[in-house]
Amino acid sequence: MVVQDPARTAATRKETDLWLLERLVPGSGVNNLSLTFDVAGETDAAALSRALTLVVRKYDILRTVFRTSETDLAKEVLAADAITSIDVTPIDVTEDGVQAAVEAFVAEPFALDGSPLVRAARFRRSGGAGDVVSVALHHLVFDAMSTVTLLGELISAYQAPDAYSTTPVAAVVETEPSEESVDFWRDQLRGFRGADDGLWYGNPASATPNLAGDTLQYLLSDDALAVVARLQRELRAPEAVILLAAYYLLLAQHGAGSDIVVGSPVSVRPPGHEGAIGYHVNVLPLRVRMDPAKPFKRLVNRARAVFLESLGEPGVTAESVLDEVRDGDSSSWRNSLFNHLFNYVPGGTSGTFEVAGHPAKIRGVENGFSKFDLEFFFMPEPAAAKTTIRAVFRTQVFSPAEVTLLLARYDALLCALGDQLDRPIGEVSGWSPADHAAVLAGHRDGLPEALLGPSVAPFSGYPKLAAKADPSSLTRAFVAAPDGTELPVGVRGELCLADDVITRTGDVARWLPDGRIEILGRLDRRVTVQGLAFGLEEVDAALLAHPAVDAAVTVAVGGVLVAFVATAGDAGAGPDLLDQLRKQVRTDLPGPAEPARIIVTEGLPTVNGAPDLQGLRLRAEELLRTGPTPEPVDTTELTRALIALWKQFLQREDLDADSGFFTSGGHSLLAVQLLQRVKRTTGIQVKIRLADLFAHPTPEKLSAYISSKKA
């Protein structure tokens, strides 16, 4: 029970950004963390409740509560005597079901309604296997670096409640960054183009994210650890820097480019408050420019300089830096500075301790979400001579099998560097044994077996690869990066055929784990729109799914997609075909992949049996240049109302139905306010999420989306 004592203040920028993330995936525990530990014995739920209540009364930050309105976030610190009890729920579980039960408990979302952002449960395992104690907390009041302090306080209060001091501990206030620090980060990131395109590996970023995540553990091999130790001595660099430099190289080999920003969490607790409980972490955007012609030691030198210089300027949040260097054309929901994190966590709480005389140890618990595409946590244990990598990843982007390969390649890359330290990094291979085995299997029975039967056929009538050349004359196939480097399993590149000469086919392809090559489309039909990379064949496929469509080809002109559709003869379509097609692509495709124009014709021009792409591009340019097309233009009252709101919120009069909210100066917090105004002024009953505005960022697109939801 809590008696509330209002003394509200506005939330900070960091706190607001956490809240906006929850608005992106409402009803989720994306910001939930926990302190969870196993006890080799029984614990008393009532005594745990008393102990946790004492700890919460002691710490102002644990008595800090948050409330939301439709458009903002406010906080207050409850008085200590307002906390009458923090209940600990007793739950009985089987040994096999304990992990799932704990993770479900931790993942349950907190309500930002003025209630404390802490709850607890004691799980009693059947068969006398002991208890698991879990304290779930919201990231607004806790971070991973708070774990040691909270654990110590809870054990002290549990074991000796009458002796436990409840003298209030004030919440730590972070120091405002200096202008010099802001200037440092401006200089570091000036000219950075952003990271929205993702890698050549895994799936493209979704315009409607769910942030679902998964985790894998990987133990670095003894050979890799030996190389790291040797490089530390020879290059006079800390272990963290060696591991970070290799992480940059791994990302570069998977399509991150040569100008890479990796996020790295760092504590920003002021001196003297290193053990403070609370949300006191900034993610530093570490930018490194790589030269493939230089050796690894040059990359290490650059990574060391950036790493150490950045640690000296930790007080500026990545979000505020993003405001300074944001690409004006970006409208992605994601932080466009980095999608990949590096986290070096030496020591920690992996050892054992005691709770009331019973041995205990920390239990790892995940909340089922990932805010970034990929994060490598490096957890060295020098006493045990081992280093574990905990990989957290978004399941919309990577599968567990793909991340397993990434981890194996990272290990192989470290091992390779031990023998190739002076070789240009562009020539150092990080292939895993599984990569070599797949390519070998693909050629074991002759090249045709590797090339035939891709898991998906090419789109839009392009011929299969086997028809492009006489297989008997070919000796080898490989998938290549733009610089010609051969790519391993799952990494997208250009399919090349090699005999006496190397022939580039123009096909986008990737090796599959079973040794087949999957054709993904044509290289010249890959585009990036609003930060989303995809193949135009995907748009064609969505249009071809309509029974009245016989052929479809989409072209891109200056970032604008125009789709040409030919109907299936007498099966042709009625006057509502365009509306049907628009509704279909809105259902099947992310917002950036929806064509701005759909043109219905009697037939599509071809050259040598293939679509005349150049001719269609010229026609699309003419249509866009001359203005309105024969298609009916959406001039509904809803679209006009949205245009008016765009102008009001963005304080611009030069906006129309095709004006992107974010590309015209909008940001996430303003978007939340806009959506609430949309509901009030238009009277619509459709639920619109923040993610929906990212996916449909113009008045016309949002109007069409709302109409499709109402249909």
Secondary structure by P-SEA (a helix, b strand, c coil): ccccccbbbbbcaaaaaaaaaaaaccccccccccccccccbbbbaaaaaaaaaaaaaacccccbbbbbcccbbbbbbccccccccbbbbbbbbccccaaaaaaaaaaccccccccccbbbbbbbbccccbbbbbbbbccccccccaaaaaaaaaaaaaacccccccccccccccccccaaaaaaaaaaccccccccccccccccccccccccbbbbbbbbcaaaaaaaaaaaaaacccaaaaaaaaaaaaaaaaccccbbbbbbbbbccccccccccccbbbbbbbbbbbbccccaaaaaaaaaaaaaaaaacccccaaaaaaacccccccccccccccbbbbbbcccccbbbbcccbbbbbbbbbcccccccbbbbbbbbccccbbbbbbbbbcccccaaaaaaaaaaaaaaaaaaaacccccccccccccaaaaaaaaaaaccccccccccccccccccccccccccccccccbbbbbcccccccccccbbbbbbbccccccccbbbbbccccbbbbccccccccccccbbbbaaaaaaaaaccccccbbbbbbcccbbbbbbbcccccccccaaaaaaaaaaaacccccccccbbbbccbbbbcccccaaaaaaaaaaaaaaaccccccccccaaaaaaaaaaaaaacccccccccccccccccaaaaaaaaaaaaaaacccccccaaaaaacccaaaaaaaaaaaac
